[in-house]
Amino acid sequence: MTFTLAIVGRPNVGKSTLFNRLVGKKLALVDDQPGVTRDLREGEGRIADLRFTVIDSAGLEEATDDSLQGRMRRLTERAVEMADVCLFMIDARVGVLPADQVFADILRKKNAHVILAANKGEGRAADATILEAYALGLGEPIRLSAEHGEGMGELLDALRPIAKEHEERAALDAPEIDVDVGEDDEDAPRVPTRAKPLQIAVVGRPNAGKSTLINKIIGEERLLTGPEAGITRDAISVQTDWAGPDGVGVPMRIFDTAGMRKKAKIQEKLEKLSVSDGLRAVKFAEVVVVLLDVEIPFEQQDLRIADLAEREGRAVVVAVNKWDTEDDKQDKLRELKQSFERLLPQLRGAPLVTVSAKTGKGLDRLQQAIMRAHDVWNRRATTAQLNRWLTGMLEQHPPPAPGGKRIKMRYATQVKTRPPAFVVMTSHPDLVPESYKRYLVNGLREDFDMPGTPIRLYLRDQGDKNPYKDRKSSQPSRLSKHLKKGSGDR
């Protein structure tokens, strides 16, 4: 069990830059403008042999009302309370500001362990600020350069005593465990565990209610929400045990992504970075929940997002949010299903669930749909089953013979799952039309109960089975013998 380090401070002092250095990846978005980070982002930090959980927080603002800045401040204060140690960062180039004094007083009251760090402290220009920092009453400041990696050794020395204290306390509280854990069967379906939870990405247009939905799932205000569109910027992940109607909790890591608008409307560099971060979350997810707004469902951008998830080979669940605001639910649901089948034929059979992120209604159905989609995504068929199926498909509808060339399909096998991928050995694979490939894919989807999941079908040349095709005969033909005999007679 590792300790938790929260990085706090005014906007634009370099918190996200230090977070990225500690986790060793560019997870948090970084830009010159202040206020880029809004949500709490967690990662596994490391300095030398010391490992810990690090939290990147929004810049501390002086606002205390219900404005966006006020909500960001409350979220940061919550991170301070839940962390074992806080790293309070100031900007060594700017100096100690009155806001730094205010936030230093708050930190002293809310957390027992506070480490003061003066970032951007490279060069002599920061010497005066380092002396000013003593007035904050948080002890000797550590001189850092998050961008260049300076001061990491001093930070390590400051964290070691806290890590040791945390380990001793955790050892006293830890229960006795005596369980023999065997190795997992690699061929068995993947069962989500705490170490390897089910990865879910929630995607959609701005203001569809993605952050509100995830907050309702985990049962706490973990993500920043509000009426403003485009609040979320980073792809933030939260881990939870999501219990279904049976009460059994499934370990899941849920990614909240930034709202994705049409490419032509994206002008700012920061929004481009946010959308790229969301696309990366889709690539790493196992199940993608495409969240729609019931008032404007299946707009062009929604269709693009769903198609992207399918092309990336992810299991897809379509959820329609704000269902509590709909009056004529039966007619609306019928209309949604018809639109889904017409506009997204590549996801035919994928679950469509109505939910209300505000009230929490429909979350049980959403959890069941996610688990069902994940199960189908992991489904495997035996080669014997597939060959019987292929024989039936060929008898029902034989492949065409373009240019008079007969296409012979010998056998089929499944080469992988997640998503299910199949190989059919055939002659002239390049001549098989796309319509016949769709016929086979639809047959796999229907006969092996794989609704909605992406299916990959590959056709491979079985090779010519005639062993004498390229073999030259060592015996002269009858015609050559006859010609030789005739030439000798002359």
LUMROTOR-508365 format. One record per residue (C-alpha): residue in one letter; z, x, y. Coordinates in steps of 0.5 Angstrom, whole numbers, padded with zeros to 4 digits, always signed. Layout:
BEGIN
AZXY/...
END
This chain:
BEGIN
M+0000+0000+0000/T-0002+0003+0007/F+0000+0002+0014/T-0004-0002+0019/L-0006+0002+0026/A-0008-0003+0031/I-0012+0001+0037/V-0011-0003+0044/G-0012-0002+0051/R-0016-0004+0057/P-0023-0005+0056/N-0028+0000+0056/V-0023+0006+0054/G-0026+0008+0048/K-0023+0004+0042/S-0029+0002+0038/T-0031+0009+0039/L-0025+0011+0036/F-0025+0006+0031/N-0032+0008+0028/R-0030+0015+0028/L-0023+0013+0024/V-0027+0009+0019/G-0033+0014+0018/K-0038+0009+0020/K-0041+0005+0026/L-0038-0001+0024/A-0036-0004+0031/L-0041-0005+0036/V-0041+0000+0042/D-0044+0000+0049/D-0043+0002+0056/Q-0041-0004+0059/P-0034-0007+0058/G-0031-0012+0054/V-0036-0011+0048/T-0031-0012+0043/R-0028-0020+0042/D-0025-0021+0035/L-0021-0016+0031/R-0025-0012+0026/E-0021-0009+0020/G-0023-0002+0017/E-0021+0003+0012/G-0019+0009+0016/R-0018+0016+0014/I-0016+0023+0018/A-0016+0028+0013/D-0012+0026+0007/L-0008+0020+0010/R-0011+0013+0009/F-0009+0007+0013/T-0012+0000+0015/V-0014+0001+0022/I-0016-0005+0027/D-0020-0005+0033/S-0018-0010+0038/A-0021-0013+0045/G-0019-0010+0051/L-0013-0013+0054/E-0014-0017+0060/E-0009-0020+0065/A-0011-0027+0064/T-0006-0031+0061/D-0010-0038+0061/D-0014-0041+0056/S-0021-0038+0059/L-0025-0033+0054/Q-0021-0027+0057/G-0014-0031+0056/R-0016-0032+0049/M-0018-0025+0047/R-0011-0023+0050/R-0007-0027+0045/L-0012-0025+0039/T-0010-0018+0041/E-0003-0019+0042/R-0003-0022+0035/A-0006-0016+0032/V+0000-0012+0036/E+0005-0016+0032/M+0002-0016+0025/A+0001-0008+0026/D+0006-0003+0023/V+0004+0002+0029/C+0000+0001+0035/L-0005+0007+0039/F-0005+0005+0046/M-0011+0008+0049/I-0012+0010+0057/D-0018+0013+0060/A-0016+0020+0062/R-0022+0020+0067/V-0020+0014+0071/G-0012+0015+0070/V-0007+0011+0069/L-0008+0004+0073/P-0003-0002+0074/A-0005-0006+0068/D-0004+0000+0064/Q+0004+0000+0066/V+0004-0008+0065/F+0001-0007+0058/A+0006-0001+0056/D+0012-0006+0058/I+0009-0011+0053/L+0008-0006+0047/R+0015-0004+0048/K+0017-0011+0047/K+0012-0013+0041/N+0012-0007+0037/A+0017-0001+0035/H+0012+0004+0034/V+0007+0006+0040/I+0003+0012+0040/L+0000+0014+0047/A-0007+0017+0047/A-0011+0019+0053/N-0018+0018+0051/K-0024+0022+0054/G-0019+0028+0055/E-0024+0033+0054/G-0025+0038+0060/R-0020+0040+0066/A-0021+0034+0070/A-0017+0030+0065/D-0011+0035+0066/A-0008+0030+0072/T-0008+0024+0068/I-0004+0027+0062/L+0001+0028+0067/E+0001+0021+0070/A+0001+0018+0063/Y+0009+0021+0062/A+0011+0015+0067/L+0009+0010+0062/G+0015+0011+0058/L+0012+0012+0051/G+0013+0019+0050/E+0008+0025+0050/P+0001+0023+0050/I-0004+0025+0045/R-0011+0028+0048/L-0017+0025+0045/S-0024+0025+0045/A-0026+0019+0041/E-0034+0021+0042/H-0033+0029+0040/G-0027+0028+0035/E-0022+0032+0039/G-0015+0031+0038/M-0015+0028+0031/G-0010+0033+0028/E-0005+0031+0034/L-0006+0024+0032/L-0005+0026+0024/D+0002+0029+0026/A+0004+0023+0030/L+0002+0018+0024/R+0005+0022+0018/P+0012+0020+0019/I+0010+0013+0020/A+0006+0013+0014/K+0012+0016+0010/E+0017+0011+0013/H+0012+0006+0011/E+0011+0008+0004/E+0019+0009+0003/R+0020+0002+0005/A+0014-0001+0000/A+0017+0003-0006/L+0024-0001-0005/D+0020-0008-0004/A+0015-0007-0010/P+0016-0011-0016/E+0016-0007-0023/I+0009-0008-0026/D+0008-0006-0033/V+0001-0009-0035/D-0005-0006-0039/V-0011-0007-0036/G-0017-0005-0040/E-0024-0003-0037/D-0029-0009-0035/D-0035-0011-0039/E-0041-0009-0035/D-0045-0014-0039/A-0040-0020-0037/P-0041-0024-0031/R-0038-0021-0025/V-0031-0025-0023/P-0029-0024-0016/T-0022-0020-0016/R-0018-0017-0010/A-0021-0010-0011/K-0028-0013-0011/P-0028-0020-0008/L-0034-0025-0007/Q-0038-0023-0001/I-0040-0029+0003/A-0044-0029+0010/V-0044-0035+0015/V-0050-0035+0019/G-0053-0040+0024/R-0055-0041+0031/P-0050-0040+0037/N-0045-0045+0037/A-0046-0048+0031/G-0038-0047+0029/K-0038-0041+0025/S-0032-0038+0027/T-0028-0045+0027/L-0030-0046+0020/I-0028-0039+0018/N-0021-0040+0021/K-0020-0047+0018/I-0022-0044+0011/I-0016-0038+0012/G-0011-0043+0015/E-0010-0039+0022/E-0013-0037+0028/R-0016-0030+0026/L-0023-0031+0030/L-0024-0032+0037/T-0027-0039+0038/G-0029-0044+0044/P-0034-0048+0047/E-0038-0042+0050/A-0044-0040+0046/G-0045-0033+0043/I-0037-0031+0043/T-0038-0027+0037/R-0041-0021+0037/D-0039-0016+0031/A-0040-0019+0024/I-0033-0019+0023/S-0030-0020+0016/V-0024-0023+0013/Q-0021-0023+0006/T-0017-0029+0003/D-0016-0033-0003/W-0020-0039-0002/A-0017-0045-0007/G-0021-0050-0009/P-0019-0057-0011/D-0016-0055-0018/G-0011-0050-0013/V-0014-0044-0016/G-0015-0039-0011/V-0022-0034-0011/P-0021-0028-0008/M-0027-0028-0002/R-0029-0023+0004/I-0032-0028+0009/F-0037-0025+0014/D-0037-0028+0021/T-0044-0026+0024/A-0046-0027+0031/G-0051-0033+0033/M-0058-0032+0032/R-0063-0034+0037/K-0071-0034+0037/K-0073-0026+0038/A-0077-0028+0044/K-0070-0030+0048/I-0066-0024+0046/Q-0067-0020+0052/E-0060-0016+0052/K-0059-0010+0048/L-0052-0012+0046/E-0055-0018+0043/K-0060-0015+0039/L-0054-0010+0037/S-0050-0017+0035/V-0056-0020+0031/S-0058-0013+0027/D-0050-0013+0025/G-0051-0020+0023/L-0057-0018+0019/R-0054-0013+0016/A-0048-0017+0013/V-0053-0022+0010/K-0056-0016+0006/F-0049-0014+0003/A-0047-0021+0002/E-0047-0025-0005/V-0047-0032-0002/V-0050-0034+0005/V-0048-0040+0008/V-0053-0043+0013/L-0049-0047+0018/L-0053-0052+0022/D-0051-0057+0027/V-0051-0064+0025/E-0054-0066+0032/I-0060-0061+0032/P-0061-0059+0024/F-0067-0055+0021/E-0069-0052+0028/Q-0074-0047+0027/Q-0069-0041+0028/D-0065-0045+0022/L-0071-0045+0018/R-0072-0037+0019/I-0065-0035+0018/A-0065-0039+0011/D-0072-0036+0009/L-0069-0029+0011/A-0063-0030+0006/E-0068-0032+0001/R-0072-0026+0002/E-0066-0022+0001/G-0065-0025-0006/R-0058-0028-0004/A-0055-0034-0006/V-0056-0040-0001/V-0051-0046+0001/V-0053-0050+0007/A-0048-0053+0010/V-0048-0058+0016/N-0042-0058+0021/K-0039-0063+0026/W-0040-0068+0021/D-0034-0072+0024/T-0038-0074+0030/E-0044-0077+0026/D-0043-0085+0026/D-0049-0087+0021/K-0047-0082+0016/Q-0051-0085+0010/D-0058-0085+0014/K-0056-0078+0017/L-0055-0075+0010/R-0061-0078+0007/E-0065-0076+0013/L-0062-0069+0012/K-0064-0068+0004/Q-0071-0070+0006/S-0072-0065+0011/F-0069-0060+0007/E-0074-0061+0001/R-0080-0061+0006/L-0078-0055+0010/L-0075-0051+0005/P-0079-0052-0001/Q-0077-0044-0003/L-0070-0046-0004/R-0071-0053-0008/G-0064-0055-0011/A-0060-0051-0007/P-0053-0054-0005/L-0053-0058+0002/V-0046-0060+0004/T-0043-0064+0010/V-0037-0061+0013/S-0033-0061+0019/A-0030-0054+0021/K-0025-0058+0026/T-0022-0063+0022/G-0023-0059+0015/K-0026-0064+0012/G-0031-0062+0006/L-0028-0055+0005/D-0027-0057-0002/R-0034-0059-0003/L-0036-0053+0000/Q-0032-0048-0004/Q-0035-0051-0010/A-0042-0051-0008/I-0041-0043-0006/M-0038-0042-0013/R-0044-0046-0017/A-0049-0042-0013/H-0046-0035-0015/D-0045-0038-0022/V-0053-0039-0022/W-0054-0033-0018/N-0051-0029-0024/R-0054-0033-0030/R-0058-0030-0035/A-0063-0032-0041/T-0064-0029-0047/T-0071-0026-0049/A-0071-0031-0055/Q-0070-0037-0051/L-0075-0034-0046/N-0081-0033-0051/R-0080-0040-0053/W-0080-0043-0046/L-0086-0039-0045/T-0090-0041-0051/G-0088-0048-0049/M-0091-0047-0042/L-0097-0044-0044/E-0099-0050-0049/Q-0097-0055-0043/H-0101-0051-0038/P-0105-0045-0040/P-0107-0040-0035/P-0114-0040-0032/A-0120-0035-0034/P-0122-0033-0027/G-0129-0030-0028/G-0129-0031-0036/K-0123-0027-0037/R-0118-0030-0041/I-0111-0028-0039/K-0106-0027-0045/M-0099-0028-0044/R-0095-0024-0050/Y-0088-0025-0048/A-0082-0025-0043/T-0076-0022-0041/Q-0070-0022-0036/V-0069-0015-0033/K-0063-0017-0028/T-0059-0022-0025/R-0057-0023-0018/P-0062-0025-0017/P-0065-0027-0023/A-0071-0023-0024/F-0076-0024-0030/V-0082-0020-0033/V-0088-0023-0036/M-0092-0018-0040/T-0100-0021-0040/S-0107-0018-0039/H-0110-0018-0033/P-0104-0019-0028/D-0108-0018-0022/L-0112-0024-0024/V-0106-0029-0025/P-0107-0034-0019/E-0101-0035-0014/S-0101-0042-0016/Y-0099-0041-0023/K-0094-0036-0022/R-0090-0042-0018/Y-0091-0046-0024/L-0088-0041-0028/V-0082-0040-0023/N-0081-0048-0022/G-0081-0048-0030/L-0075-0043-0030/R-0071-0046-0025/E-0072-0053-0028/D-0071-0051-0036/F-0066-0046-0035/D-0062-0049-0029/M-0063-0045-0024/P-0063-0049-0018/G-0064-0046-0011/T-0063-0039-0013/P-0068-0034-0011/I-0072-0032-0017/R-0076-0026-0018/L-0082-0026-0023/Y-0086-0020-0024/L-0093-0019-0028/R-0094-0013-0032/D-0100-0011-0036/Q-0099-0011-0043/G-0104-0005-0044/D-0110-0006-0049/K-0107-0007-0056/N-0114-0004-0060/P-0112+0003-0062/Y-0119+0005-0063/K-0122+0003-0056/D-0122+0011-0053/R-0123+0014-0060/K-0129+0018-0062/S-0132+0017-0069/S-0133+0023-0073/Q-0138+0020-0077/P-0145+0020-0075/S-0148+0012-0074/R-0153+0010-0078/L-0158+0010-0072/S-0157+0017-0071/K-0158+0019-0079/H-0165+0015-0079/L-0167+0018-0072/K-0166+0025-0075/K-0169+0023-0082/G-0175+0021-0078/S-0176+0027-0074/G-0175+0031-0080/D-0181+0028-0083/R-0186+0030-0078/
END
